[in-house]
C-alpha cells in the first residue's frame, strides 16, 4: 500500500504541474478548450494505467506470499517414528516435594506415550535440594566413607527419589556423574568445595567401579530387572568443558571403561553409553569422535581388551552457542528499553546435529547405535530471568513451543540422510523449580503457582501424533512446515509458522489438501498454540503483569494454560476423498489438525 500511495502522489503532482504550466498565454499551441481536455484525458489515462499496473503488482505479491500449498496423503507412509520429543530433564530433587510430584503427574498425563526422565547426579554427593547453600541440581548421596576410609553405600535419598520417579512411570536416563566428594582426585591446591570436586576423575577406579556396580544392582533388586533393562545409563556429561571434567581424555576413557564394565557386570542386558559433549562443533564434536573411536577399538582400561560397551551415543544440542548471562536489573519496561535482544538458532542446532551424525556414521562399527540428545534446548543459561536479561522473554511466549515443534521435526528428518544412527530421544532440560514470581523467564515448563507456560503445550500437542509418518509435501515459503502422521484410519497434521527471528510478526496463509482413506464423514479437531491460544502468558500480560494476582485473575490465567481448540470441532462430509482447507497462521504459531472417521 505504501507503494500505491507513493505512485498516486507522484501522478497527482504531475497533473498539477501540467495544469499550472499549460496556461493559454504561456502555451500558444493550445488554442482551444478542447486542446486542454485532450491533454487532461491523456494524463488521466496514464494515471489509470499506473494504478492498474500497481494493483496488478500488489495482487501478484499477495498471491506469492499466500501461495503456500501443503499436501498430505493417508496412503503415503514414509517412516515409522517414535515420540522422540518425550524426554524431560531438570532438578532431581523436585521428586521429593509435593509440588514436584504434582508436576511429574501433569507431564505423564500430557501424552499417551511414555516419557524418559533424565536423572542428573546419580553418583553425586549432596541433598538433592536445588536452593541450598550448594546449588544442587541432582544428587543421591549414595557414596559414603567410614572413619577408616572404607566406602559404604546409603540408598535412603536414592530410594526416596526413585520411588516417585518410577511410580510416575518415567523411564530413567541415569546420569552417572558427578564424582562423589570423597572419591574425587581433586588436588589439595584446589578449593575443596562441591563445584570443584565433582569435575575430577576418581582417586580410586576400583571404588568407582564398585559404586556404579552397587547402584545398578540395587536398582535391579528394588525395581526389578524387567524395569531396569529399559533404562539408559549415561556416563558423565560435557567432558569437553572444564565445568564438568578436569582430567585428560585418557582419564575420561578409563573412567568410562570402569563404569560401563560395572553396569554390564550388574546387569548384562543393561544399556550404557555416553559421552554427552556440548553443542560446540569445534570443541565438542572432536571429543565425541575420539571417544567413540576408543569404544570401537581402543584399549579398554578395565580389562585390557579392545573397545568398550557403547549401546547408545549421547550429545547435547542448544539453540545458542553462548551462555546467556545477567545484563542488569531491569525491574521496569522503561529500564529494559534498548537492551539487546537475540534469537535462538534452529539452523545452528541442525548444523551441530548433522555434523555429529555424519562423523558418527563415518566410524566403522557404529551402524545401528541409536542417539540420545540428553540436553536439547532452545538456549543455554536456564536460571537467567527476564528482569536480569529481557532478551529471554521468548521463553514465556508462543515462540518457544513453536521452536520445539520445528526442532523435533528437523531431528526426525535427519533419519533420512543418517538412517544408521537414528535420534531416539530429545531431552528438554526444563523441569526445574517454577520460580518465585509469575513468568520470571527461566527455562522451565511451569511458572510459579504451577501454571503451565505455553511451551508445556508442545508436549500435549505432539502427544496426539501417530507413529506412522506420512509425507508432507510443501510448496512455497519455508517458514511454513510441519509433520503428518496416521493412526488407524485417522490423520494428524501439525503445521507451523516459524521464523527464527523472535521479532518476526508476519502472518502467513496456506492451502492444505488432505487425501483421506475414503469418502464419508470425518470429525475435524483443530488445536492451536499462538499468541492468543493455549497461552496463559498472554492473559497475564493483558492484566498488566501482576506479580500478586487476585484469586479471580489467577483463575483466569490458569483457565488458559492448557492446549486449546482453534475452532469448535466439526464434521466434514467428504464426498470425495480429498479435502481442501485454507489455513491462516499468525507469527510463531502451530496448528494440529486431527481427522477421525465418524462411524
C-alpha positions in Angstrom: 0.0 0.0 0.0 2.9 2.4 0.6 3.9 1.8 -3.0 0.4 2.7 -4.2 0.4 5.8 -2.1 3.7 6.9 -3.5 2.7 6.4 -7.1 -0.6 8.2 -6.5 1.2 11.2 -5.1 3.6 11.3 -8.0 0.8 11.1 -10.5 -1.3 13.8 -8.9 1.8 16.0 -8.6 2.5 15.6 -12.3 -1.1 16.5 -13.2 -1.0 19.6 -11.0 2.3 20.7 -12.5 0.8 20.3 -16.0 -2.3 22.4 -15.1 0.0 25.1 -13.9 2.4 25.0 -16.7 0.0 24.9 -19.6 -1.9 28.1 -19.4 -3.1 29.6 -22.6 -0.9 32.8 -22.6 2.2 30.7 -22.0 1.4 27.9 -24.3 0.3 29.2 -27.7 0.0 25.7 -29.2 -3.1 25.1 -27.0 -5.5 27.3 -28.8 -8.9 25.9 -27.6 -10.5 24.3 -24.6 -10.6 21.0 -26.5 -6.8 21.0 -26.5 -6.7 21.2 -22.8 -9.4 18.4 -22.5 -7.3 16.1 -24.7 -4.2 16.7 -22.7 -6.1 16.1 -19.4 -7.6 12.9 -20.8 -4.0 11.7 -21.7 -2.8 12.2 -18.2 -6.0 10.7 -16.7 -5.5 7.6 -18.8 -1.8 7.4 -17.9 -2.7 7.7 -14.3 -5.3 4.9 -14.5 -2.7 2.8 -16.3 -0.3 3.3 -13.5 -3.0 2.4 -10.9 -3.8 -0.7 -12.9 -0.2 -1.9 -13.0 0.3 -1.1 -9.3 -2.8 -3.1 -8.3 -1.7 -5.9 -10.5 1.6 -5.9 -8.8 0.0 -5.9 -5.3 -2.3 -8.7 -6.2 0.7 -10.7 -7.6 2.7 -10.1 -4.4 -0.3 -11.0 -2.3 -0.7 -14.3 -4.1 3.0 -15.0 -3.9 3.0 -14.6 -0.1 -0.1 -16.8 0.3 0.6 -19.4 -2.4 1.9 -21.9 0.1 0.4 -25.4 -0.6 0.6 -28.4 1.6 -0.5 -31.9 0.5 -0.9 -34.9 2.8 -2.0 -38.3 1.6 -3.1 -41.0 4.0 -1.7 -43.7 1.8 1.8 -42.2 1.5 3.6 -43.6 4.6 7.3 -42.8 4.6 8.6 -43.9 8.0 7.7 -45.3 11.4 8.5 -42.9 14.2 8.5 -42.8 17.9 7.8 -39.8 20.3 11.4 -38.7 20.3 10.3 -35.4 22.0 9.1 -37.2 25.1 12.3 -36.5 27.2 12.4 -34.4 30.4 15.4 -33.3 32.4 15.8 -30.9 35.3 16.2 -30.9 39.0 16.3 -34.4 40.5 15.3 -33.1 44.0 11.8 -32.0 42.8 10.7 -35.6 43.2 10.9 -35.0 47.0 8.4 -32.2 47.1 4.6 -32.3 46.8 4.8 -29.8 44.1 7.3 -31.9 42.2 5.0 -34.9 42.4 2.1 -32.9 41.0 4.2 -31.6 38.1 5.5 -35.1 37.4 1.9 -36.3 37.1 0.9 -33.4 34.8 3.8 -34.3 32.5 2.9 -38.0 32.2 -0.8 -37.2 31.8 0.1 -34.9 28.8 0.8 -37.7 26.5 -0.2 -41.3 25.9 3.4 -42.2 25.2 6.0 -42.9 28.0 8.5 -40.3 29.0 12.2 -40.6 29.5 13.3 -38.7 32.6 17.0 -37.8 32.8 18.1 -38.1 36.4 21.0 -35.8 37.0 23.7 -36.6 39.6 23.1 -40.3 40.3 26.6 -40.7 41.8 26.9 -37.2 43.2 27.2 -36.2 46.9 24.5 -33.8 48.2 21.0 -33.4 49.4 19.2 -33.0 46.1 17.8 -29.7 47.2 18.4 -27.1 44.5 18.0 -24.0 46.6 20.5 -24.6 49.4 24.0 -23.5 50.3 25.2 -25.5 47.4 23.2 -25.2 44.1 22.3 -28.9 43.9 20.6 -29.8 40.6 20.8 -33.5 41.4 22.4 -35.9 43.8 21.7 -39.1 45.6 24.4 -39.1 48.4 25.0 -42.9 48.0 28.7 -43.0 48.3 30.0 -42.7 51.9 33.3 -43.3 53.6 33.7 -44.5 57.2 36.2 -43.2 59.7 38.7 -45.8 58.5 38.4 -44.6 54.9 36.4 -47.6 53.7 33.5 -46.9 51.3 29.9 -47.9 52.0 26.6 -47.0 50.4 23.5 -45.3 51.8 20.4 -45.5 49.5 18.0 -43.6 51.6 17.9 -40.5 49.5 18.2 -42.5 46.3 15.1 -44.6 47.1 13.1 -41.5 48.1 13.8 -40.0 44.7 13.4 -43.1 42.5 10.3 -44.4 44.2 8.5 -41.3 43.0 10.1 -41.3 39.5 9.1 -45.0 38.9 5.7 -44.5 40.4 5.0 -42.0 37.7 6.2 -44.5 35.1 9.1 -42.5 33.8 11.9 -44.4 32.1 15.1 -43.1 33.7 18.1 -41.9 31.9 20.7 -42.4 34.7 23.4 -39.7 34.5 26.4 -41.5 36.1 28.0 -38.3 37.4 29.3 -36.4 39.0 32.3 -37.6 41.1 31.4 -38.0 44.8 33.3 -35.6 47.1 35.3 -38.2 49.0 36.2 -40.1 45.8 37.4 -37.1 43.9 41.1 -36.8 42.9 41.0 -33.0 43.1 44.4 -31.8 44.3 44.6 -30.1 47.7 45.6 -26.9 45.9 42.0 -26.7 44.7 39.4 -25.3 47.0 37.6 -28.4 48.4 34.0 -27.5 47.5 31.5 -29.4 45.6 31.6 -27.4 42.4 35.3 -28.2 42.1 35.3 -31.8 43.5 32.7 -33.1 41.0 34.9 -32.4 38.0 37.9 -34.7 38.7 38.5 -38.4 37.9 38.2 -40.9 40.8 41.2 -41.3 43.0 40.5 -45.0 43.1 39.0 -46.5 39.9 38.1 -49.8 41.7 36.0 -47.8 44.2 34.3 -46.0 41.2 33.6 -49.4 39.6 32.1 -50.7 42.9 29.9 -47.6 43.3 28.4 -48.0 39.9 28.0 -51.8 40.2 26.2 -51.4 43.5 23.8 -48.7 42.2 22.8 -50.9 39.3 22.5 -54.0 41.5 20.3 -52.1 44.0 18.0 -50.9 41.2 17.5 -54.4 39.9 16.7 -55.7 43.4 14.3 -52.8 44.3 12.6 -52.1 41.0 13.0 -55.4 39.1 15.1 -56.5 36.1 12.2 -56.1 33.7 12.1 -52.4 34.5 15.8 -51.6 34.7 16.6 -53.1 31.3 14.6 -50.3 29.8 16.7 -47.6 31.5 19.7 -45.9 29.9 22.9 -45.5 31.8 24.6 -42.3 30.6 28.2 -41.9 31.7 29.0 -38.3 32.5 28.1 -35.0 30.9 30.0 -32.4 28.8 33.6 -33.7 29.4 34.7 -31.2 26.7 34.5 -28.3 29.1 36.2 -27.7 32.4 32.9 -27.0 34.1 32.5 -30.8 34.3 35.8 -32.5 33.6 39.3 -31.6 34.7 41.0 -34.8 33.7 42.6 -35.8 30.4 40.7 -37.5 27.6 42.6 -40.7 28.6 41.4 -40.3 32.2 37.9 -40.0 30.8 38.2 -43.2 28.8 39.4 -45.0 31.9 36.6 -43.7 34.0 34.1 -44.7 31.3 35.5 -48.2 30.8 35.2 -48.9 34.6 31.7 -47.5 34.7 30.5 -49.4 31.6 32.0 -52.6 32.9 30.3 -52.2 36.2 26.9 -51.6 34.6 27.2 -54.7 32.4 28.5 -56.8 35.3 25.5 -56.0 37.4 23.0 -56.4 34.5 24.4 -57.7 31.2 21.3 -56.6 29.3 21.6 -53.0 30.6 22.1 -50.2 28.1 25.2 -48.0 28.7 26.5 -45.1 26.6 27.9 -41.5 26.5 29.6 -39.1 26.4 27.3 -36.1 26.1 29.5 -33.4 24.8 28.3 -29.9 24.4 26.8 -28.4 21.2 30.1 -26.9 20.0 31.2 -28.3 16.7 34.7 -27.0 17.2 35.2 -28.3 20.7 32.6 -31.0 21.4 32.4 -32.9 18.2 36.2 -33.9 18.1 35.9 -35.1 21.7 32.8 -37.2 20.8 34.5 -38.7 17.8 37.6 -39.7 19.7 35.5 -41.2 22.5 33.5 -43.3 20.0 36.7 -44.5 18.3 38.0 -45.5 21.7 34.8 -47.5 22.4 35.1 -49.2 19.0 38.7 -50.3 19.1 40.7 -48.6 21.7 42.4 -50.2 24.7 40.0 -51.0 27.5 41.4 -49.7 30.7 39.4 -52.1 32.9 40.3 -55.4 31.3 42.9 -54.7 28.5 40.6 -55.8 25.7 39.8 -53.8 22.6 36.9 -51.4 22.9 34.2 -50.8 25.5 30.4 -51.2 25.6 28.6 -48.5 23.8 24.8 -49.2 23.4 23.8 -45.6 22.6 25.6 -42.3 21.8 24.8 -39.0 23.5 25.4 -35.4 22.8 23.8 -32.0 23.5 22.2 -29.5 21.2 21.4 -25.9 22.1 19.9 -23.0 20.1 22.7 -20.7 21.3 26.4 -21.3 21.3 26.9 -19.0 24.2 25.7 -18.9 27.8 23.0 -16.3 28.5 24.0 -14.1 31.4 22.7 -11.3 33.5 22.9 -7.9 31.9 21.5 -5.8 34.8 18.5 -5.2 37.0 15.5 -4.5 34.7 12.6 -4.0 37.0 10.5 -2.0 34.7 9.9 -1.8 30.9 11.4 1.7 31.0 14.7 0.3 32.3 14.5 -2.7 29.8 14.1 -0.4 26.8 17.0 -0.6 24.4 18.6 -3.7 25.8 20.0 -6.1 23.2 17.8 -8.9 22.0 18.9 -12.1 20.3 17.2 -15.0 18.6 17.9 -18.7 19.2 19.1 -20.6 16.1 17.5 -23.7 14.8 19.9 -23.6 12.0 22.8 -24.0 14.4 21.1 -27.0 16.1 20.6 -28.6 12.7 24.3 -27.9 11.8 25.5 -29.4 15.0 23.3 -32.5 14.8 24.2 -33.1 11.1 27.9 -32.7 11.8 27.8 -35.1 14.7 25.7 -37.7 12.9 27.9 -37.6 9.8 31.0 -38.1 11.9 29.4 -41.0 13.8 28.3 -42.7 10.5 31.9 -42.5 9.2 33.3 -44.5 12.2 33.3 -48.3 11.4 31.2 -50.3 13.8 28.7 -47.6 14.7 25.9 -48.7 12.4 22.7 -49.4 14.4 23.8 -47.4 17.5 21.0 -45.0 18.5 21.5 -41.4 19.5 20.0 -39.8 22.6 20.2 -36.0 22.8 20.3 -35.8 26.6 20.0 -32.0 26.5 18.1 -30.5 23.6 17.2 -26.9 24.4 16.4 -23.5 23.0 19.4 -21.9 24.7 22.0 -22.1 27.5 21.6 -20.4 30.9 18.4 -21.7 32.4 18.4 -19.6 35.6 18.5 -16.2 34.0 15.3 -14.2 34.3 13.7 -11.5 32.2 14.5 -8.9 34.9 18.1 -9.9 34.5 18.1 -10.2 30.7 15.0 -9.1 28.9 16.2 -11.0 25.8 14.9 -14.3 27.2 11.3 -13.2 27.1 10.7 -15.7 24.3 10.8 -18.5 26.9 7.3 -17.2 28.0 5.8 -16.7 24.6 4.4 -18.9 21.8 7.9 -18.7 20.1 9.2 -21.4 22.5 6.6 -24.2 21.8 6.8 -23.5 18.0 10.6 -23.6 18.2 10.3 -27.0 19.9 7.9 -28.3 17.2 10.3 -27.3 14.5 13.2 -28.8 16.5 11.5 -32.2 16.8 10.5 -32.2 13.1 14.0 -31.4 11.9 15.6 -34.1 14.1 13.1 -36.7 12.7 14.2 -35.5 9.2 17.8 -36.4 10.0 16.8 -40.1 9.9 16.7 -39.8 6.1 20.3 -38.9 5.5 21.6 -40.7 8.6 19.5 -43.9 8.9 22.2 -45.9 10.7 22.1 -43.7 13.9 18.5 -42.5 14.5 17.8 -40.0 17.2 15.6 -41.8 19.7 15.1 -39.1 22.3 15.3 -35.3 22.8 15.5 -34.3 26.5 14.0 -30.9 27.2 16.1 -29.8 30.2 13.4 -27.7 31.8 11.7 -29.4 34.8 13.2 -27.1 37.4 11.7 -25.2 40.3 9.0 -23.0 38.8 10.4 -19.9 40.4 9.1 -17.4 42.9 7.2 -14.8 40.7 4.9 -15.3 37.8 6.7 -15.7 34.4 10.1 -14.9 35.7 11.6 -16.3 32.4 13.7 -19.2 33.5 13.9 -22.1 31.0 11.1 -24.0 32.7 7.9 -25.8 31.8 6.0 -24.2 34.6 6.0 -20.8 36.4 5.0 -20.3 40.0 1.5 -21.3 41.1 2.2 -24.3 38.9 0.9 -22.5 35.8 2.0 -24.2 32.6 3.9 -22.0 30.2 3.0 -22.1 26.5 5.9 -24.5 25.9 4.3 -27.2 28.0 1.5 -27.4 25.4 4.1 -28.5 22.9 4.1 -31.9 24.7 0.3 -32.1 24.7 0.1 -31.3 21.1 2.9 -33.7 19.9 1.3 -36.4 22.1 -1.6 -36.5 19.7 0.5 -37.5 16.7 0.6 -41.1 15.4 3.6 -43.4 14.8 3.3 -43.8 11.1 4.7 -40.8 9.4 3.1 -39.5 6.2 4.8 -37.5 3.5 4.0 -33.8 3.9 4.6 -32.1 0.6 5.1 -28.3 0.9 5.5 -25.7 -1.9 6.3 -22.1 -1.0 7.5 -20.2 2.0 9.9 -22.3 4.1 8.7 -20.8 7.3 5.5 -22.9 6.9 6.3 -26.6 7.5 5.1 -29.5 9.6 4.7 -33.1 10.3 1.9 -35.6 9.3 1.1 -39.0 10.8 -1.6 -41.5 10.9 -3.1 -43.9 13.4 -5.6 -46.4 12.3 -7.9 -44.5 9.9 -7.2 -41.2 11.5 -4.8 -38.5 10.2 -2.9 -36.0 12.3 -1.3 -33.0 10.7 0.9 -30.5 12.5 1.7 -27.3 10.6 3.6 -24.3 12.0 4.7 -20.8 11.0 8.1 -20.4 12.5 10.7 -17.8 11.8 13.9 -17.9 13.9 13.7 -14.1 14.4 12.0 -13.5 17.7 10.7 -10.2 16.4 9.0 -11.6 13.3 5.4 -10.6 13.1 4.5 -11.9 9.6 1.2 -13.8 9.3 1.0 -16.5 6.6 -1.7 -18.3 4.6 -1.5 -21.9 3.4 -3.8 -24.1 1.3 -3.9 -27.6 2.8 -5.2 -30.6 0.8 -5.7 -33.8 2.6 -6.3 -37.1 0.9 -8.4 -39.2 3.3 -8.6 -43.0 3.4 -12.1 -42.9 1.8 -15.2 -40.8 1.3 -17.5 -40.3 4.2 -17.9 -38.2 7.4 -14.9 -37.1 9.4 -14.6 -35.2 12.6 -12.1 -32.4 12.4 -10.4 -31.3 15.6 -8.2 -28.2 15.2 -5.8 -27.4 18.1 -3.7 -24.2 18.1 -0.8 -22.7 20.0 -0.2 -19.0 19.3 -0.3 -15.6 21.0 -4.0 -15.9 21.7 -4.5 -19.7 22.1 -3.1 -22.1 24.7 -1.2 -19.1 26.2 -1.5 -18.2 29.9 1.3 -15.7 29.5 -0.7 -13.5 27.1 -3.6 -13.4 29.6 -1.2 -12.4 32.4 0.4 -9.8 30.2 -3.1 -8.3 29.3 -3.7 -7.8 33.1 -0.6 -5.6 33.4 1.7 -8.4 34.5 0.6 -8.6 38.2 3.1 -10.4 40.4 0.3 -10.8 43.0 -2.8 -11.5 41.0 -6.2 -11.7 42.7 -7.9 -15.1 43.0 -10.1 -14.1 40.1 -7.1 -13.1 38.0 -5.2 -16.3 38.9 -8.3 -18.4 38.0 -8.5 -16.6 34.6 -4.8 -17.2 33.9 -5.0 -20.9 34.8 -8.1 -21.3 32.6 -6.0 -20.6 29.5 -2.9 -22.6 30.3 -3.9 -25.8 28.6 -3.9 -26.9 24.9 -6.9 -25.2 23.3 -9.1 -25.6 20.2 -8.7 -23.0 17.4 -12.3 -23.5 16.4 -15.1 -25.8 17.5 -15.0 -29.4 16.4 -16.9 -30.1 13.3 -18.0 -32.9 11.0 -16.9 -32.8 7.4 -18.9 -34.8 4.8 -16.2 -35.8 2.3 -18.0 -36.7 -0.9 -14.6 -37.1 -2.4 -11.6 -38.4 -0.5 -9.7 -35.1 -0.9 -10.5 -32.1 1.4 -9.1 -28.6 0.7 -8.7 -26.4 3.7 -7.4 -22.8 3.8 -5.3 -22.1 6.8 -4.2 -18.8 8.4 -1.2 -18.6 10.7 -0.2 -15.6 12.8 3.5 -15.2 13.6 5.0 -18.1 15.7 2.0 -20.4 15.7 1.4 -24.1 15.3 -1.8 -26.0 14.5 -2.6 -29.6 14.8 -5.5 -30.9 12.7 -6.9 -34.3 13.5 -9.2 -36.1 11.1 -11.1 -39.0 12.5 -13.8 -41.1 10.7 -17.3 -40.8 12.1 -18.9 -44.2 12.5 
